[in-house]
Amino acid sequence: MKRQTFESGAPWEPVFGYSRAVRVGQFVYISGTTATDTEGNIVGAGDPYLQTVQVLKNIKSALERAGARVEEVVRTRVYVTNIDDWEKIAKAHGEVFKGIKPASAMVEVKRLISPAILVEIEADAVVENDA
């Protein structure tokens, strides 16, 4: 199967050696995604809900670049620095996925790449029509 990679242009992608998304056939894998804007600034500092909203916007954009849609997401993995924020994070996740209901997990981690980042999400999708 053909393997395609899709970068977001983030400066750390070539340093770390990863792609925002990888598509193999009808499968799309979105790397851990944080609440950054197109300039690399963190959106929603101190607010787990706003950060999750931005993360999901970034995931949607990556899916679209890879030829997938949010509706084709089958799994998400949510990493949080404070599990007590789960309801705020779940609210934003549910606004996008409540009708889709992908398999999901939420895990508290000690920290993420920056102390200002509260949420990181990975997503996997299966594209209905393999192009």
Backbone as CSV, one residue per row, in Angstrom:
resi,resn,N_x,N_y,N_z,CA_x,CA_y,CA_z,C_x,C_y,C_z
1,MET,0.828,-1.187,0.000,0.000,0.000,0.000,0.871,1.249,0.000
2,LYS,0.353,2.274,-0.615,1.061,3.551,-0.676,1.024,4.243,0.691
3,ARG,2.154,4.795,1.094,2.265,5.529,2.361,2.467,7.003,2.044
4,GLN,1.601,7.854,2.613,1.712,9.299,2.421,1.885,9.963,3.782
5,THR,2.727,10.994,3.819,2.888,11.761,5.059,2.440,13.190,4.817
6,PHE,1.933,13.810,5.880,1.421,15.167,5.815,1.967,15.942,7.001
7,GLU,2.691,17.006,6.707,3.272,17.834,7.760,2.384,19.055,8.001
8,SER,2.498,19.623,9.185,1.744,20.839,9.503,2.612,22.081,9.330
9,GLY,3.917,21.873,9.173,4.835,22.999,9.079,5.414,23.407,10.421
10,ALA,5.058,22.689,11.474,5.604,22.991,12.796,7.119,22.793,12.775
11,PRO,7.862,23.693,13.417,9.324,23.612,13.365,9.898,22.356,14.016
12,TRP,9.171,21.728,14.901,9.713,20.564,15.605,9.489,19.260,14.836
13,GLU,8.690,19.258,13.767,8.470,18.022,13.006,9.775,17.474,12.415
14,PRO,10.588,18.286,11.731,11.837,17.727,11.201,12.859,17.392,12.302
15,VAL,12.816,18.119,13.401,13.746,17.858,14.502,13.448,16.508,15.145
16,PHE,12.167,16.264,15.416,11.740,15.039,16.083,11.598,13.888,15.095
17,GLY,11.399,14.229,13.814,11.282,13.208,12.779,9.914,12.550,12.733
18,TYR,8.862,13.356,12.668,7.509,12.797,12.592,6.661,13.628,11.645
19,SER,5.493,13.102,11.321,4.518,13.796,10.484,3.256,14.029,11.297
20,ARG,2.547,15.095,10.980,1.263,15.365,11.641,0.290,14.224,11.353
21,ALA,0.320,13.730,10.103,-0.569,12.627,9.739,0.156,11.683,8.790
22,VAL,-0.230,10.417,8.867,0.261,9.407,7.950,-0.957,8.650,7.436
23,ARG,-0.994,8.499,6.108,-2.079,7.727,5.503,-1.480,6.527,4.782
24,VAL,-2.028,5.358,5.086,-1.671,4.124,4.410,-2.983,3.506,3.959
25,GLY,-3.217,3.513,2.645,-4.494,3.017,2.134,-5.636,3.834,2.703
26,GLN,-6.565,3.152,3.320,-7.723,3.860,3.872,-7.545,4.252,5.345
27,PHE,-6.375,3.988,5.911,-6.122,4.292,7.312,-5.343,5.597,7.457
28,VAL,-5.816,6.468,8.353,-5.153,7.741,8.626,-4.846,7.802,10.118
29,TYR,-3.604,8.118,10.427,-3.143,8.217,11.817,-2.691,9.649,12.072
30,ILE,-3.304,10.291,13.059,-2.943,11.662,13.417,-2.065,11.621,14.667
31,SER,-0.908,12.237,14.572,0.020,12.291,15.703,-0.573,13.065,16.871
32,GLY,0.063,12.933,18.021,-0.332,13.726,19.175,-0.389,15.193,18.781
33,THR,-1.542,15.810,19.011,-1.812,17.167,18.539,-2.135,18.057,19.724
34,THR,-1.557,19.240,19.725,-1.757,20.181,20.825,-2.486,21.429,20.342
35,ALA,-2.735,22.336,21.261,-3.519,23.546,21.001,-2.652,24.688,20.502
36,THR,-2.069,24.501,19.325,-1.257,25.566,18.749,-1.939,26.141,17.519
37,ASP,-1.686,27.411,17.278,-2.231,28.037,16.072,-1.210,27.895,14.942
38,THR,-1.491,28.493,13.804,-0.615,28.349,12.639,0.764,28.977,12.852
39,GLU,0.876,29.861,13.829,2.174,30.484,14.143,2.951,29.697,15.196
40,GLY,2.342,28.625,15.748,2.981,27.836,16.789,2.716,28.328,18.195
41,ASN,1.820,29.327,18.345,1.464,29.844,19.663,0.415,28.945,20.320
42,ILE,0.502,28.799,21.627,-0.470,27.991,22.352,-1.759,28.790,22.521
43,VAL,-2.861,28.162,22.129,-4.195,28.771,22.217,-4.846,28.316,23.518
44,GLY,-5.526,29.209,24.208,-6.283,28.839,25.399,-5.432,28.543,26.613
45,ALA,-4.371,29.301,26.813,-3.492,29.076,27.965,-4.299,29.024,29.259
46,GLY,-4.091,27.966,30.022,-4.764,27.811,31.304,-6.193,27.306,31.218
47,ASP,-6.732,27.088,30.020,-8.134,26.684,29.860,-8.211,25.356,29.099
48,PRO,-8.449,24.248,29.814,-8.456,22.941,29.151,-9.563,22.799,28.094
49,TYR,-10.698,23.457,28.295,-11.776,23.395,27.297,-11.331,24.066,25.997
50,LEU,-10.835,25.304,26.091,-10.406,26.022,24.888,-9.248,25.319,24.194
51,GLN,-8.344,24.749,24.982,-7.244,24.015,24.371,-7.767,22.806,23.602
52,THR,-8.721,22.097,24.173,-9.277,20.923,23.503,-9.992,21.320,22.223
53,VAL,-10.724,22.430,22.242,-11.380,22.925,21.030,-10.339,23.167,19.939
54,GLN,-9.226,23.815,20.283,-8.169,24.092,19.299,-7.515,22.804,18.816
55,VAL,-7.243,21.880,19.722,-6.656,20.598,19.342,-7.541,19.916,18.294
56,LEU,-8.835,19.898,18.544,-9.754,19.217,17.630,-9.844,19.938,16.283
57,LYS,-9.721,21.260,16.280,-9.641,22.006,15.007,-8.394,21.581,14.245
58,ASN,-7.276,21.451,14.954,-6.023,21.050,14.322,-6.115,19.621,13.777
59,ILE,-6.776,18.746,14.517,-6.962,17.372,14.059,-7.835,17.350,12.812
60,LYS,-8.905,18.123,12.819,-9.795,18.185,11.651,-9.004,18.638,10.419
61,SER,-8.187,19.643,10.576,-7.376,20.149,9.477,-6.420,19.073,8.958
62,ALA,-5.772,18.349,9.863,-4.849,17.283,9.468,-5.590,16.160,8.752
63,LEU,-6.754,15.800,9.239,-7.567,14.768,8.587,-7.904,15.176,7.161
64,GLU,-8.329,16.424,7.006,-8.715,16.912,5.678,-7.524,16.887,4.715
65,ARG,-6.341,17.280,5.185,-5.151,17.238,4.330,-4.851,15.806,3.882
66,ALA,-5.193,14.845,4.725,-4.949,13.435,4.409,-6.124,12.794,3.672
67,GLY,-7.140,13.583,3.347,-8.275,13.056,2.598,-9.303,12.340,3.447
68,ALA,-9.367,12.683,4.727,-10.320,12.051,5.650,-11.232,13.109,6.265
69,ARG,-12.254,12.627,6.930,-13.203,13.516,7.605,-13.293,13.133,9.087
70,VAL,-13.716,14.078,9.901,-13.901,13.816,11.336,-14.856,12.647,11.543
71,GLU,-15.850,12.540,10.692,-16.843,11.467,10.819,-16.235,10.080,10.631
72,GLU,-15.020,10.011,10.094,-14.360,8.727,9.861,-13.390,8.342,10.975
73,VAL,-13.324,9.167,12.023,-12.450,8.861,13.161,-13.033,7.662,13.919
74,VAL,-12.170,6.677,14.178,-12.598,5.473,14.887,-11.990,5.366,16.290
75,ARG,-10.972,6.192,16.559,-10.331,6.131,17.878,-9.636,7.439,18.193
76,THR,-9.746,7.868,19.450,-8.963,8.998,19.953,-8.276,8.574,21.245
77,ARG,-7.131,9.194,21.482,-6.406,9.011,22.737,-6.131,10.405,23.274
78,VAL,-6.589,10.660,24.485,-6.510,11.995,25.073,-5.547,11.942,26.253
79,TYR,-4.522,12.774,26.192,-3.538,12.861,27.266,-3.729,14.204,27.955
80,VAL,-3.882,14.180,29.274,-4.152,15.403,30.039,-3.171,15.499,31.203
81,THR,-2.854,16.729,31.589,-1.940,16.909,32.717,-2.674,16.969,34.049
82,ASN,-4.005,17.119,34.004,-4.799,17.143,35.232,-6.133,16.449,34.970
83,ILE,-6.264,15.237,35.453,-7.473,14.449,35.207,-8.716,15.119,35.808
84,ASP,-8.529,16.016,36.759,-9.677,16.749,37.321,-10.335,17.649,36.278
85,ASP,-9.653,17.917,35.169,-10.220,18.719,34.084,-11.023,17.875,33.105
86,TRP,-11.248,16.612,33.411,-11.842,15.687,32.452,-13.180,16.167,31.907
87,GLU,-14.026,16.781,32.746,-15.345,17.208,32.267,-15.241,18.313,31.219
88,LYS,-14.328,19.255,31.417,-14.141,20.342,30.443,-13.605,19.789,29.122
89,ILE,-12.676,18.882,29.236,-12.083,18.271,28.046,-13.108,17.386,27.349
90,ALA,-13.834,16.606,28.125,-14.867,15.730,27.565,-15.971,16.532,26.884
91,LYS,-16.294,17.698,27.419,-17.331,18.548,26.810,-16.916,18.930,25.384
92,ALA,-15.687,19.398,25.209,-15.203,19.792,23.876,-15.122,18.572,22.955
93,HIS,-14.612,17.461,23.475,-14.514,16.221,22.688,-15.916,15.786,22.256
94,GLY,-16.865,15.831,23.167,-18.237,15.421,22.870,-18.918,16.313,21.847
95,GLU,-18.573,17.598,21.831,-19.161,18.510,20.842,-18.792,18.096,19.421
96,VAL,-17.649,17.498,19.255,-17.203,17.056,17.938,-17.622,15.602,17.668
97,PHE,-17.511,14.746,18.677,-17.634,13.310,18.454,-18.895,12.643,19.009
98,LYS,-19.840,13.389,19.591,-20.962,12.701,20.245,-21.782,11.840,19.294
99,GLY,-21.915,12.233,18.036,-22.656,11.414,17.083,-21.808,10.350,16.429
100,ILE,-20.492,10.480,16.541,-19.554,9.562,15.889,-19.160,8.436,16.840
101,LYS,-18.952,8.797,18.078,-18.615,7.881,19.165,-17.434,6.953,18.868
102,PRO,-16.252,7.535,18.620,-15.082,6.672,18.407,-14.671,5.996,19.720
103,ALA,-13.937,4.908,19.606,-13.308,4.335,20.791,-12.365,5.408,21.328
104,SER,-12.252,5.516,22.659,-11.452,6.600,23.200,-10.882,6.238,24.561
105,ALA,-9.827,6.929,24.909,-9.237,6.807,26.240,-8.754,8.182,26.662
106,MET,-8.814,8.446,27.969,-8.254,9.672,28.528,-7.302,9.248,29.640
107,VAL,-6.070,9.747,29.556,-5.039,9.336,30.485,-4.348,10.572,31.042
108,GLU,-4.143,10.581,32.370,-3.371,11.668,32.967,-1.886,11.339,32.840
109,VAL,-1.128,12.351,32.417,0.319,12.217,32.301,0.981,13.265,33.192
110,LYS,2.215,13.023,33.556,2.930,13.948,34.437,3.051,15.329,33.812
111,ARG,3.432,15.360,32.515,3.526,16.623,31.801,3.588,16.353,30.303
112,LEU,3.373,17.417,29.549,3.474,17.356,28.096,4.673,18.197,27.675
113,ILE,4.868,18.395,26.399,6.083,19.027,25.875,6.331,20.446,26.395
114,SER,5.256,21.152,26.765,5.365,22.493,27.342,4.460,22.551,28.575
115,PRO,4.884,23.226,29.628,4.037,23.336,30.821,2.700,24.020,30.544
116,ALA,2.632,24.823,29.481,1.379,25.519,29.152,0.390,24.625,28.417
117,ILE,0.849,23.482,27.917,-0.034,22.566,27.195,-0.684,21.621,28.190
118,LEU,-2.016,21.626,28.196,-2.797,20.834,29.141,-3.370,19.569,28.523
119,VAL,-3.482,19.542,27.195,-4.164,18.451,26.488,-3.401,18.119,25.212
120,GLU,-3.290,16.837,24.917,-2.755,16.372,23.637,-3.628,15.202,23.196
121,ILE,-4.001,15.185,21.926,-4.902,14.143,21.424,-4.334,13.516,20.159
122,GLU,-4.439,12.189,20.068,-4.136,11.429,18.861,-5.461,10.944,18.282
123,ALA,-5.508,10.723,16.976,-6.730,10.204,16.355,-6.379,9.258,15.223
124,ASP,-7.218,8.250,15.036,-7.104,7.314,13.925,-8.420,7.335,13.170
125,ALA,-8.327,7.262,11.852,-9.544,7.266,11.024,-9.432,6.168,9.970
126,VAL,-10.589,5.712,9.532,-10.678,4.772,8.421,-11.525,5.465,7.362
127,VAL,-10.917,5.750,6.222,-11.583,6.482,5.159,-12.524,5.537,4.412
128,GLU,-13.771,5.977,4.253,-14.781,5.131,3.595,-14.389,4.747,2.185
129,ASN,-13.993,5.727,1.379,-13.626,5.469,-0.005,-12.142,5.690,-0.173
130,ASP,-11.393,4.608,-0.232,-9.946,4.702,-0.391,-9.621,5.251,-1.775
131,ALA,-8.961,6.426,-1.785,-8.631,7.064,-3.064,-7.332,6.545,-3.623
